[in-house]
Amino acid sequence: MPASPEGTDVAGQVAGPSPGSSATAARRGRNRPPTVVLEVLRLLVVVFFAGAGYEVGSGVGPTRPVLGALNGTAVGLVLGVGLGGVLGRTTTSSAEVVRSRLNDTSADQLVAGGVGVVCGVLLGAGVAWPVFFLRQAYLAFPLFGFVVVALGYLGYLVGASKRDGVLALFGDRAGRAPRAVPSSALPRVLDTSVAIDGRLLDVVRAGFLHGTVLIATPVLRELQGLADAGEDTRRAKGRRGLENLEALKREPGVDVQVLDLDVPAVPEVDAKLVRICLDHGAALLTLDTNLAKAAALAGVQVLNLHALALALRPAVVAGDDVDVLLLRPGKEPGQAVGYLGDGSMVVVEHAREHVGSERLVSVTSVLTTANGRLVFGRLAGAGEHAAPPHRPSPASVPPRSG
C-alpha cells in the first residue's frame, strides 16, 4: 500500500529537519542583521522620505502645488518603506561582514567596543549637525539619527576589533583580563632532590634558569637532618645539598631567598612544598618524577629537570643500532663516514667497501666535542671480539661537505 501524504508528513515531522536544512538555517540566522538596528534605520528613512514627499507634493509655492501635500506624503511613505529596508539592510549587512570576522567576544572587546560606540556617536553628531540648518525638523532629525546610529554601530565594531590599541590609550592593562603567567616567569621553589643534585648550577650558569629561587624551611631542615645523619652516604648527600645552595646563592643570575614558612598541618616535605607553591603562586623545581606528577595534578606548574635531561639526551647511545647511509671513506684505513638525521657524523670501522649504501650500524661510543657530536660504531653483525675502533681526534675528522 502506498504511503499516504499524511503519513509521509508525520514521518518527516518525527524525523525532524535534515542536517543540511539545519546548517542552512543556522547560517541564515548568523547572517541576519539585528532586528532592532534594522527597524530603527528603516523608520528613520521612512520618516525622512515622508517629509521629503510632503515638501515635493507641496510644490514650489503654496498656490502651485505639484501633487498636493497628502499625495506627496503618501508617495514619500511608499518610497521610504521600500528604500528604508534596502538602505537599512545594506548598512547592517556591511557592518555584519566586519563583525563576522571577529572572534569570541570577551570583556576587553566589550569595553573597547563601548569606547568605539561613544567615539562613533560623537563623530556622527559632528558630521551630521549641519542638517539642522534645514527649516523642516522632520527632515533633519531622521537624517541626523541615521548617521549617528550607523557610525555608532560601526564604531563599536572597529573598537572591538582594535581593542588592544583602544585600551592602550587608558593604560597598559586597562580593561584587560589577567593573562596566564608562564612557569618560566614564576618564582621557583626548590625541592630537596634539586639541591642535592649538582647539575642545577650548570643549568644556571648556562643561562637557562634565572629569576627568583625560593628555598623553603622544610627543605633546609631536611638537608640539615641528612648532614647530621650517622650514615656516611646520607651525611654526604646533606652536606652536598647545603654546599650547592651556598654556591647557588653566589650566582649573579638568580635571586635566592629563604622562605621562612612551614605548613604544620602537612607532615611530609613533598606535600608541604606543593602547598607552599599553591599558596604563593610559585612553580616547583624538582628532579622527582613522582612528585612532579602529583604537583601537576594539584594544579602546580612544574619545572622538571629530569624531563629536561631526557629531552637533551643524545639521539643515539652506545648499544643502539641505526641505519646510516655511508657517503665517503674516512681518514683511517677501512673507515666509512655517514651522518645521522640531526647532522651528527658517524664513523664506521671496517666499512669502506660499503660506501654508497645504507647499512645497519651498531653504536659503540659517542664523543661530544665543541663542534658537535661524533658517533663511532661498527657494522651490525660484525664479530663481538673485533679490534676496537680507532677514534681519530676531532681535528682529524673530515668536515661534512655540502
C-alpha positions in Angstrom: 0.0 0.0 0.0 1.5 3.4 -0.9 2.1 5.7 1.9 -0.4 8.5 2.4 0.6 12.1 2.3 -0.4 12.4 5.9 1.9 9.5 6.9 4.8 11.0 5.0 4.3 14.3 6.6 4.1 12.8 10.1 7.3 10.8 9.4 9.1 13.9 8.3 8.0 15.7 11.5 9.2 12.8 13.7 12.5 12.6 11.9 13.0 16.3 12.2 14.8 18.6 9.8 17.7 17.3 7.9 21.3 18.3 8.9 21.6 20.2 5.7 18.5 22.3 6.3 19.6 22.9 10.0 23.0 24.1 8.8 21.4 26.4 6.2 19.0 27.8 8.8 21.9 28.4 11.2 23.9 30.2 8.5 20.9 32.4 7.8 20.5 33.2 11.4 24.1 34.2 11.7 23.9 36.4 8.6 20.7 38.1 9.6 21.1 41.7 10.7 20.0 42.8 14.2 16.2 43.4 14.1 16.3 46.5 16.4 19.0 48.3 14.4 17.3 47.4 11.1 13.9 48.7 12.2 15.3 51.9 13.7 17.2 52.7 10.4 14.1 51.8 8.4 11.9 54.0 10.5 14.2 57.0 10.1 14.4 56.5 6.4 10.6 56.3 6.2 10.1 59.5 8.2 12.7 61.3 6.0 11.1 60.3 2.7 7.6 61.1 4.1 8.8 64.6 4.9 10.6 64.9 1.6 7.4 63.7 -0.2 5.4 66.3 1.7 7.8 69.0 0.5 7.8 67.8 -3.1 4.0 67.5 -3.1 3.5 71.0 -1.8 5.3 72.3 -4.9 7.4 75.4 -5.3 4.8 77.6 -3.7 1.5 77.3 -1.8 -0.5 78.4 -4.8 1.0 76.0 -7.3 1.1 72.5 -5.7 2.6 69.7 -7.7 0.9 66.7 -6.2 -0.6 68.1 -3.2 0.7 67.7 0.4 -1.3 64.5 1.1 -0.4 62.8 -2.2 3.3 63.8 -1.8 3.4 62.4 1.7 1.8 59.1 0.5 4.4 58.8 -2.2 7.2 59.6 0.2 5.9 56.9 2.6 5.9 54.3 -0.1 9.4 55.2 -1.2 10.6 55.4 2.4 9.3 51.9 3.2 11.0 50.4 0.2 14.2 52.3 0.2 14.4 52.2 4.0 14.5 48.5 4.1 17.2 48.4 1.3 19.3 51.1 3.0 18.9 49.6 6.4 19.8 46.1 5.3 22.7 47.3 3.3 24.1 49.3 6.2 23.6 46.5 8.8 24.9 43.8 6.4 28.1 45.8 5.7 28.6 46.1 9.5 27.9 42.4 10.0 30.6 41.5 7.5 33.1 43.2 9.8 31.6 41.6 12.9 31.6 38.1 11.4 35.4 38.3 11.2 35.8 38.9 14.9 36.5 36.0 17.3 34.6 35.2 20.5 33.5 38.3 22.3 35.4 38.9 25.6 35.3 41.6 28.3 38.0 43.7 26.8 36.2 43.6 23.5 33.1 44.9 25.1 35.0 47.7 26.8 36.8 48.7 23.6 33.5 48.4 21.7 31.8 50.8 24.2 34.6 53.3 23.6 34.1 52.8 19.9 30.4 53.5 20.2 31.0 56.7 22.1 33.5 57.9 19.5 31.3 56.8 16.6 28.3 58.7 18.1 30.3 61.8 18.7 31.8 61.6 15.2 28.3 61.1 13.7 26.9 64.1 15.6 29.8 66.2 14.5 29.4 65.2 10.9 25.6 65.4 10.7 24.8 68.5 12.8 24.6 70.8 9.7 21.4 69.1 8.8 19.7 71.2 11.5 20.0 74.2 9.3 17.1 72.8 7.3 13.9 74.5 8.2 11.9 71.3 8.5 12.7 69.3 11.6 11.1 66.1 10.2 13.8 66.1 7.5 16.7 67.0 9.8 16.1 64.6 12.7 15.8 61.3 10.7 18.9 62.1 8.7 20.8 63.1 11.8 19.7 59.9 13.6 20.6 57.7 10.7 24.2 59.0 10.6 24.6 58.8 14.4 23.3 55.2 14.6 25.3 53.9 11.6 28.6 55.5 12.8 27.9 54.4 16.4 27.4 50.8 15.3 30.5 50.9 13.1 32.5 52.5 16.0 31.6 49.5 18.2 32.8 47.1 15.6 36.0 49.0 15.0 36.7 49.4 18.7 36.1 45.8 19.5 38.4 44.6 16.7 41.1 47.1 17.7 40.7 46.6 21.4 44.4 46.5 22.2 45.1 49.9 20.7 41.9 51.4 22.1 42.6 50.2 25.7 46.3 51.1 25.5 45.1 54.8 25.4 43.9 54.4 29.0 46.8 52.3 30.4 48.8 49.2 29.7 46.4 46.8 31.3 43.2 48.9 31.3 40.1 46.7 30.9 42.0 43.5 30.2 41.7 40.2 32.0 44.8 38.9 33.7 46.8 36.7 31.4 48.3 33.3 32.5 51.8 33.7 33.7 54.3 31.2 32.1 56.1 28.9 34.6 59.4 30.4 33.4 58.4 33.8 34.8 57.2 32.5 38.2 59.4 32.2 41.3 60.6 28.7 41.8 60.5 26.6 45.0 63.4 24.2 45.2 62.9 20.6 46.0 65.5 18.6 48.1 66.4 16.5 45.2 67.4 19.5 43.1 69.5 20.9 46.0 71.5 17.7 46.3 72.0 17.3 42.5 74.9 19.5 41.3 73.5 19.9 37.7 71.4 22.8 38.8 74.4 25.0 39.0 75.4 24.1 35.4 71.8 25.0 34.2 72.0 28.3 36.0 75.5 29.1 34.6 74.3 28.2 31.1 71.6 30.9 31.4 68.6 28.6 31.2 67.5 29.3 34.8 67.2 32.7 36.2 64.9 34.9 38.4 63.8 34.3 41.9 64.5 30.9 43.6 62.7 30.2 46.9 64.2 27.8 49.5 61.5 26.7 51.9 62.5 26.0 55.5 61.2 22.3 55.3 63.9 21.7 52.6 66.6 23.3 54.8 65.6 21.2 57.8 65.6 18.0 55.7 69.1 18.8 54.3 70.3 19.6 57.9 68.9 16.3 59.1 70.8 14.5 56.3 74.0 16.3 57.0 73.8 15.3 60.7 72.9 11.7 60.0 75.1 8.9 61.2 75.3 7.1 57.9 78.1 8.3 55.6 76.0 8.3 52.4 73.2 10.3 53.9 75.6 12.7 55.6 77.4 13.3 52.2 74.1 14.0 50.5 73.1 16.5 53.1 76.4 18.4 53.0 76.4 18.3 49.2 73.0 19.9 49.1 73.9 22.7 51.6 77.1 23.4 49.6 75.1 23.6 46.3 72.7 26.0 47.8 75.5 28.2 49.1 77.1 28.1 45.6 73.7 28.9 44.1 73.4 31.9 46.3 76.6 33.4 44.9 75.4 33.1 41.3 74.5 36.5 39.8 71.8 35.2 37.6 69.4 34.1 40.3 68.0 35.7 43.4 68.0 33.1 46.2 65.5 33.8 49.0 64.8 31.7 52.1 61.1 31.3 52.6 60.6 31.1 56.3 57.3 29.3 56.1 56.0 25.9 57.2 52.8 24.0 56.9 52.4 22.2 60.3 49.2 20.5 59.2 51.1 18.6 56.5 53.6 16.1 57.7 55.6 15.2 54.5 58.1 17.6 53.0 56.9 17.0 49.4 53.3 17.8 50.4 54.5 20.9 52.2 56.2 22.2 49.0 53.1 21.6 46.9 51.0 23.6 49.5 53.5 26.4 49.5 53.6 26.6 45.7 49.8 26.8 45.6 49.6 29.5 48.3 52.3 31.7 46.8 51.7 31.2 43.1 55.2 29.7 42.6 56.5 26.9 40.3 58.1 23.7 41.7 61.6 22.9 40.6 62.3 19.2 41.1 64.0 16.1 39.9 61.5 13.7 41.4 59.2 12.4 38.7 56.5 11.2 41.1 56.5 14.5 42.9 56.2 16.3 39.6 53.2 14.3 38.6 51.5 14.8 42.0 52.1 18.5 41.9 50.8 18.9 38.4 47.6 17.1 39.4 47.3 19.5 42.3 47.5 22.5 39.8 51.1 23.5 40.4 53.3 24.5 37.5 56.3 22.2 37.5 59.8 22.5 36.1 61.2 19.0 36.0 65.0 18.9 35.5 64.8 15.2 34.8 62.5 15.8 31.9 64.9 18.5 30.6 67.8 16.0 30.8 65.8 13.4 28.9 64.9 16.0 26.2 68.6 16.9 25.8 70.0 13.3 25.8 71.9 12.2 22.7 69.9 10.9 19.8 71.8 7.6 20.0 73.8 6.0 22.8 76.2 3.1 22.9 74.5 -0.2 22.0 71.9 1.4 19.7 71.5 0.1 16.1 70.8 2.8 13.5 70.6 2.8 9.7 73.3 5.0 8.2 74.0 5.9 4.6 77.8 5.7 4.2 78.8 8.6 2.0 82.5 8.5 1.7 85.7 6.9 3.1 87.2 8.1 6.3 90.7 9.3 7.1 91.8 6.0 8.6 92.1 2.7 6.7 88.8 0.8 6.5 86.7 3.6 7.8 83.5 4.9 6.2 81.7 8.1 7.2 78.0 8.9 7.2 75.6 11.2 9.1 72.6 11.0 11.3 69.4 12.9 10.7 70.5 15.7 13.1 73.8 16.1 11.3 76.0 14.1 13.7 78.9 12.4 12.0 79.1 8.6 12.2 82.5 6.9 11.7 82.1 3.2 11.0 85.0 0.8 11.2 85.8 -1.8 8.6 83.0 -0.5 6.2 84.9 1.3 3.4 83.8 -1.3 0.9 80.1 -0.4 1.7 80.5 3.3 0.8 77.4 4.4 -1.2 75.0 2.0 0.5 72.8 2.2 3.6 73.9 -0.2 6.4 72.8 -1.0 9.9 75.4 0.3 12.3 75.9 -0.7 15.9 77.0 2.3 18.0 80.0 1.7 20.2 80.5 5.2 21.7 79.5 8.8 21.4 82.0 11.7 21.7 80.7 15.2 22.3 83.1 18.0 21.2 82.9 21.8 20.8 81.9 21.4 17.2 79.2 18.8 17.6 78.8 15.1 18.4 80.8 12.3 16.9 79.4 8.8 16.8 81.6 5.7 16.4 80.4 2.3 15.5 80.8 -0.9 13.5 78.6 -2.8 11.1 75.8 -4.6 12.9 76.5 -8.4 13.0 80.3 -7.9 13.0 82.3 -10.1 15.4 81.9 -9.1 19.0 85.7 -9.7 19.5 86.8 -7.5 16.7 89.6 -5.0 17.3 88.3 -1.8 19.0 87.7 1.0 16.5 90.3 3.7 16.0 89.0 7.0 17.2 90.6 10.0 15.5 90.8 13.3 17.2 88.1 15.8 16.4 90.6 17.9 14.4 91.4 14.9 12.1 87.7 14.1 11.3 86.9 15.5 7.9 84.3 18.2 7.8 80.9 17.5 6.3 80.7 18.6 2.7 77.7 20.3 1.2 
